[in-house]
Amino acid sequence: MVFSVILLLLLGISVLVNLGHFVGGIGSISTGRSRQAGPRLEEVMTEDNDAPNNKIAVVDIEGIITSRAIDQSGYNMVDVVKAQLKRAGEDDRVKAVILKVDSPGGEVLASDSISRAVSDFQNKPRGKPVVCSMGSLAASGGYYVSAPCRWIVAHELTITGSIGVILSTWNYRGLMDKVGVRPETFKSGKYKDMLSGSREPDSITPEEREMVQSLIDETYGKFKSVVADGRKYAHDKNKDKGRALAADWADYADGRILSGTEAFKLGFVDELGAWDDAVKRAESLAGIGNANLVEYQQRFDLSDLFRMFGQTESKAVKIDLGMDVPKLKAGQLYFLSPTFLH
């Protein structure tokens, strides 16, 4: 009896939800307008400092920076971060943003998209300062998204730097030869299989290596320009309060990781401190006293719940290693710290 009642309730809720979507669809057709697409966000106060007119929005960049969907809604990290920045820009009570970074990096395009979003957010006519608060790890792509910020705060033990680009692939031709498998490749041009793992290692020509290296160098040059432009923007805005890049900073942009202390000496960060120091700095740059801290979290409704019920769970065996291991795709460019590649 209890099960039947619960089933009827769920059926009734499902009917109401579908009816609501149907009515909403009719309204959008009749008016010729569609609802704005994007993640649905809900403001949540994480720290109440009795300052209703002053808020600081906290935007998290945690884990691998990726363009893959992060949940059942279908939106990825880039979509969510852009939506959060847009929400912060539309709220006049939000005076500043703290970009809370704890990431080893990730995909080149996803990192660049977030970096551009931060830069565009600050460069608007009524742009609000963005302060970066680095956690235990803000390296490679994690530093790439931090570089455009008005002010960067790192702990002295933060692992950062790792300014560089990596592209990797597997060559499994030796294994294929051992088991008696021979590839047959048909291609439209002589370079079409240049990153194929089934080729003989000796068949990779100098021209192919030069083309791949040229792509790496171009992306690496973009990384260095983002660092140089971001730090110059911050130094010009902060006058003599922040740190300027050291004259030989490019010598340290060779993929090596740096501690927060080393990054501070070289001008990659503006201040050594913790989370509270980043909050105080955001308040100072915004010219306000105390501020409430808020986050914009994704909001899910019953339609998302029923969609989750319809998902088929993979039968693969999952092993918990206590950390998220990046799933690197062969032939794709990454800004990733070497600590996550071995």
N, C-alpha and C positions, 0 to 999 in steps of 0.2 A: 504493500500500500504506500509506504513512504517513498519507495523508488518510483512508483507511478506518479505520485504527486510532483516529485522533483523533475521527472521527465516532462510532465505537462507544463510546469513552470518554464523550463528551458525552451520548450517548443513555443510557448507564448512569447517569451522574450525574443526568440529568433524571428518570429513573425513580425513583431513590432519593429525590430531593427531593420528588417528587409523592407517593411512598409515605409519607414522613415527614409531609407535610401531611395526608394521608388518615388516618393513625394518630392524629395530633394532633387532627383534627376529631372522630374517634370518641370520644377521651378526653374532649373538652369536652362532647360530647353526653351521654355516660354519666354524667358528674359534675354536669351542669347548670351548669357554669362555663365562662366564656370567658376567653381570655387578655386581659390589659389592652392596650388599643390605645394607640398612640403611637409616636413615633420610637424606633428602637433605637439606643442610645448606647453608645459605648465610651470609657472613660477613657484619655486619653493624657497622659503627663507631658511638659510642654514646657520645664520648668526644674527640674533636680534640685539642691536646696540641702541635701541630707542631713538632711531633716526628715520622716521617714516618718509621724509622728503629727500633723503640721500641714500642711494643704493650703489653697491658695487657688484657687478655681475661676474660670476666665476665660470669660466669655460674650461672644461677638462680636455686635455690631449693625453690620453693614457693608452699604453700598449702600442702595437704595430699600427702605423699610419697606413690606412688602406682604403681603396675605393670599393671594396666588397661590402655587401649589405651586412650590417652588424646585428640585425634582429629580424623578426617576422614581418616588420613593417615594410621592408625592402629598401629603406634608406641607409646610406653609408655614413662614415665618419665626416666626410666633407660636407654632405647635405646638412647634417645636424649642426656642425660648427657654424656654417654660414647662416642657418636659421637662428641660432643663438645670438650671433652678432647682430643680425637684423633686428631681432627682438630688443636687444640692448640699445641699439641706436634709436629705436622708435619711442623708447620710454625716457621722458625728460628727467625722471627721478634717478635714472642710472647715470652716474657721473664718471665712472671709469670701469674698465674691464680688467680682470686678472686672468691671464692665460696660464693655467696650471699644467705644466708639462712634465710628464714622466714617461718617456718613450725612447726606444733605441733607434727610432726612425722607421722607414718603410718605403712605400712606392714613391717614385720620383714625381709623377703627375699629381698624386694626392697631396704630397707635401707642398708642392708648388701652389696648388689651388688654395690650401689653407693659408699659406704665407701671403698670397695675393689678397685674400679676404681680410686678413688682419691689416695689411697696408692700406687697402681701400677704406676700411672702417675708420682708420685714424685720419686719413686725408680728406674726409668729407668736410664741407664748410663748417659744420658744428661737430667736428671729429672729437672723439673722447679718447683719452690716453689709455693705452693697453700696457699693463705691466706683466712681465713674464716671471712666474715663480717656478724655478726648476726644482724637481724632486731629486730622487736618487740617480736618475738617468735621463739626460736630455742631450743625446748624441746624434750625430749625422742628421737625418730628417727631423729629429727632435730639436736640433739647434736651428735647422733651416726654417722651421715655423716660428722659432723664437726671435730670430734675427731682426725682423721688422718692428719689434715692440719698442715702445718709447723708453722702457727701462727694464733691465734684466737683473733679477736677483737669483743667486745660486748659493747653495750651501758649500762650505769649503771642501766637503767630501763628495759633492755631486760629480758624476762622470759626464763630461760633455765633450765638445769638439767633434772628432771623427769626421772632419769635413772632407768628403770625397764621394765617389760614385763606384758602384760595383755592378757588374753584369756577369752572371755565371751560367754555365750549362754543364751537362754531363756527357762524357764520351764513353759509350758502352760497347763500342765496336769490338774490343778485345774479348768481352764476355760473349758476344754474339758468335765470334769465331770459334770459341771454345765449345759452345753447345751446337755448332753447326747451322747457325741461322745466317743467311745471306740477304742483305737488303737489296731491293730493286727500286731505284728512284727514277722518276720521270719528272722533268722540270722544264719550265719555260725559259729560264736563263741560267747562265753558269753560276750565278751567285745566290740562286733561290734557296739552296740548302746549306748556306754558309754556316749556320749554327746547329746543323743536324748532329745529333749524338751518334748516328750510325755510320758516319764517315770515318775513313782511315785518318788517324791523327796526322800522318805525313802528307795527306792530300790538302791540308789547309794551306792556302797560298799566302805569301807576304802581303798581296793586295787585300785579301780578306781581313787579315789581322790589322792592316792599316785602316781599313774602313771602320771596323769595330772600335779600334782605339780612338779614331777621330770622333765617333759618336760619344764615347766616354769623355773625351777632352772637352767637347762642346758643352755637355751637361755639367761637367766639373767647373767650367768657366762661368756658367750660369749660377752655380752654387756660390762661387767666390764673389760674384757681383751682387748677389742678394745679401751676403754678409757685409760687404763694403758699403753698399747703399743703405742698408738698415742701420748699421752702426754710425754712419755719417748723419743720417736723419736724427737719430737719438742724440748724438753729440750736439748738433745744431740746436735742437729743441731744449736740451738740458743745460746748455751753455757750459759752464765749468763744473757743474755738479756731477755729471756722469764721467764715464771713462772713454777715452779715445783709443782707437786701435793702435797697437804698437807699430812702429815703422816696419818691422820684420814679421808682421803677423802672417803673411802668406807662407813663410817658411814652416809654419806650424799647421798649415792647412793641407797636410799631406796624408790625411787619414788617421793620424794618431789621436788617441783619446787624451783628454786633459782633465785634471781635477778642477774643482771650482776655484781653488786658490791660483792655479796656473792660468786659468781662463781670465781671472780678474787682473792678473799682472799684464796679460797680453791685450786687455781691453775687449775681450769677447763678452764679458758681463760687466755690469755697472756697480754691483754691490754684493758683498758676501753677507748672507743672512738666512733667515728661515721664513716660514709662511707669514708670521706676524709682521716681519719687516716688509714683505711685499704688500701687505694690506696697508700699513702705514704710508708706504711710498705712494700707493695708488691714491690715498686720501690727500696726500701732500700735492701731487701733481694735479689733482682735480680741484684743489683749493677749498676743501671742505674739512669739517671735523670728523666726528664719528659717522659711520655709515653702516647700514644693514647689508649683510652679504646674502646674495640670492643666487640660485642656480635655475637654469631652464631645463627641466627634465621632460623626456618624451612621455606623452600621455597616450594611453591605450584605452580603447573602448571595447564593447562586447563583440563588435565585428572582428577585432583582432583576436579575441579569445576564441571565437568559433573557427577562425582561420588556423589558429594553432592546433585545434583539435583535428583539423583536416590534414595536418602534416604527417608524413610517414617517417618514423624514426629509422635512421640508418642502422643496419645490423653490424656495422664495423665495430671491432673491439677498440675501446678507447682506454688509453693509459694516461693517468694523471702524473705529470712530472713536476707539478708545483709551479709551473711557469708556462706562458704562452710561447710556443716555438714557432717562429715565422715560417709560413709555407711559401718558400721562394719559387717563383715560376721561372723556368729556363728561358733565357733570352729577354727578360724584363729588367729594366734599370731600377736600382734601389739606392736610396740613401740609408745605409744601415751600419750600425756600430759593429766593429769586428768581434766584440764580446758576444754577439748573438749569431755569429756565423760558424762557430765551431762547437 
